[in-house]
Each structure stands twice: as C-alpha cells, then as structure tokens.
Amino acid sequence: MSRKGNCLDNSIMENFFGLLKSELLYLQKFESIEEFWMELEKYIDYYNNKRIKAKLKGLSPVQYRIQSSLVA
C-alpha cells in the first residue's frame, strides 16, 4: 500500500472488475467462450459509452471527456 495521498494501488481496476462480475458474470450463464467474449465486448461498450454517472454530471465517461476537452 502507498502512503496517504499517493494512489499507487489498483483500486480503479478493482472497482471495474467488481462491477463487471456483479453486472455481467454473476447474472448470466454462458454456453461458450465465444458467447462470453461477445457479451464482454457489449458490456465494455456500455461501460464507456452509455453508463451515466452522477459524479460525471450525468454524462457517460466518453461524453464527459469530450466535453472536458472542448472546454479546455
């Protein structure tokens, strides 16, 4: 672990994989690895482009980054 104020751990990825497991993996049964890969691609697209976060002012992560880059 790092000192307070130095974020050197992997909490961002731990959060993503926790959400991935609870929202995709535990809710479905997959017939094949190909089906899992297709659903995983759909989930990643949803996570980046469609998922609305209150912390990001009601925008998806991609929309927020585009808006932030236009302002700067």
C-alpha positions as CSV (number, residue, x, y, z in Angstrom):
1,M,0.0,0.0,0.0
2,S,1.1,3.5,-0.6
3,R,1.1,6.5,1.8
4,K,-1.9,8.7,2.1
5,G,-2.2,10.9,-1.0
6,N,-0.2,8.6,-3.2
7,C,-2.6,6.5,-5.2
8,L,-0.2,3.7,-6.3
9,D,-2.6,0.8,-5.8
10,N,-5.0,-0.6,-8.4
11,S,-8.3,0.5,-6.8
12,I,-9.7,1.7,-10.2
13,M,-9.3,-1.6,-11.9
14,E,-10.5,-3.5,-8.8
15,N,-13.7,-1.4,-9.0
16,F,-14.1,-2.1,-12.7
17,F,-13.7,-5.8,-12.3
18,G,-16.1,-5.8,-9.3
19,L,-18.8,-4.1,-11.3
20,L,-18.0,-6.4,-14.3
21,K,-18.5,-9.5,-12.2
22,S,-21.7,-8.3,-10.4
23,E,-23.4,-6.8,-13.5
24,L,-22.3,-9.4,-16.1
25,L,-20.6,-12.6,-14.9
26,Y,-22.9,-13.5,-12.0
27,L,-26.1,-12.7,-13.8
28,Q,-25.7,-14.9,-16.8
29,K,-24.8,-18.4,-17.8
30,F,-22.6,-18.6,-20.9
31,E,-22.8,-21.5,-23.3
32,S,-19.4,-21.0,-24.8
33,I,-16.3,-18.8,-24.5
34,E,-17.3,-17.0,-27.8
35,E,-20.7,-16.0,-26.3
36,F,-18.9,-14.7,-23.2
37,W,-16.5,-12.6,-25.4
38,M,-19.4,-11.1,-27.3
39,E,-21.2,-10.2,-24.1
40,L,-18.0,-8.8,-22.6
41,E,-17.5,-6.5,-25.7
42,K,-21.1,-5.3,-25.3
43,Y,-20.5,-4.6,-21.6
44,I,-17.3,-2.6,-22.2
45,D,-19.1,-0.5,-24.8
46,Y,-22.0,0.1,-22.3
47,Y,-19.5,0.9,-19.5
48,N,-17.7,3.5,-21.5
49,N,-20.4,5.0,-23.8
50,K,-23.8,4.6,-22.2
51,R,-23.4,4.3,-18.4
52,I,-24.4,7.6,-16.8
53,K,-22.6,8.6,-13.7
54,A,-23.8,11.3,-11.3
55,K,-20.2,12.0,-10.4
56,L,-19.6,13.0,-14.1
57,K,-22.5,15.5,-14.1
58,G,-25.0,13.0,-15.6
59,L,-22.8,12.1,-18.6
60,S,-21.2,8.9,-19.7
61,P,-17.4,8.7,-19.4
62,V,-16.8,9.3,-23.1
63,Q,-19.2,12.3,-23.2
64,Y,-17.6,13.8,-20.1
65,R,-14.1,13.5,-21.7
66,I,-15.3,15.1,-24.9
67,Q,-17.0,17.9,-23.1
68,S,-13.9,18.5,-20.9
69,S,-11.6,18.6,-23.9
70,L,-13.8,21.2,-25.7
71,V,-13.8,23.5,-22.6
72,A,-10.0,23.3,-22.2
